[in-house]
Structure formats: structure tokens, C-alpha cells
Amino acid sequence: MTQNRVDLVNVFQAVTQTLAENQQVLNEKDEYNHDHGTNMVDTFQTITSSLQQKQGKSDSTALTSAAKKLSMNATSGSGKLYAQGLTQAAPKFKSKKVDSKGALDILQTLIGGGQSTSQGSQAG
């Protein structure tokens, strides 16, 4: 059975581009300090840049590196949460490549604040 290998750089570049296109609207919706869109673009640019630097390495290594870089550079609370999510996602790919299901799981983990939604929504 062949897995659908996903290029993490392409996934995160697409997310970054979409966020950049909607940055102003996201900032306007942020009633507190009007910078959520800017913070999201910065966060995903940091992740994408780190993944690009680790191309050719294992997906686990690339995700771990992105988590470390984001953790050191994040100035927003959401950036720090995304760093934690990447840290949690990385070990899942130590012995395998990220496929389409894995990429979706990573994005859901990030959106869910570090909790993977693919494992169900049972309260613990």
C-alpha cells in the first residue's frame, strides 16, 4: 500500500498564504489588540521557514526544529501554543513520513491548541 506523502513545506506555505490574504480581516476581528492576523502570519512564516531549512531531514526532525524555532521567536500566546502543538506532533512521525491524514492531524492539533481532534472528542 502506497502512502500519500505530503510535503510539509507546501502545506504550511499554503496556510501562510491564506493567512496573509486574510490578515487585515483577522486583525479587524480581534477586538482586544487588533493583531491576531499579523501574529498568525508571523507564526506560520516562522514554521514554514524552519521546515524549508530542514528539507531532506525526517518529518519528525523538521517538526521538532520548527517547534523549537517558534518557541524561541513567538511573541504571541497563540504562537507559543502552536510551538507546543508541533512538539506534540513530531514524535508521531519518527518512523514514518507525513501523509495526507498526518498533515490534517498536525493542522488539527495546532488549531485545537495542542489536542489532536482526530482521536475523537471524548472528555477525559
Steps between C-alpha positions, in 0.01 A plus 500: 500500500646836395465793736409843369819684600435864586760775469472690828658811349224516237228451761633775726570733206135465394379573853735799525380638168135466601568670832689782328209553260264527799735678743312831502162335559645288782651811659166680477319208665745508791318740732767487768827615340426478124808295414386137481534485121849648515600254773361204303688600184823543699448164672441305180784680319732387782375141473531497121848651505620242751349213300674630186834498683445136599395367159658162448488418872233278652157655551539447874830690502354781290196537728718494812723768354200715405362462853830612654539795265142610557531459875806726503352761263129506585378817662130410502319251718368319195853467361611332820200265485588409141856425609360261761277339236794444266698351789214258567459411132867434421541163678208354304719512188827358633476187290267613222442778251214743532212396274178692435339363818809593701508852356136547593576369850786750539282792392215384726744470790616857438146635467387303805765658721713186520222243518460278197138492388549187291500287814139587571344762717448305819534690823762361731 
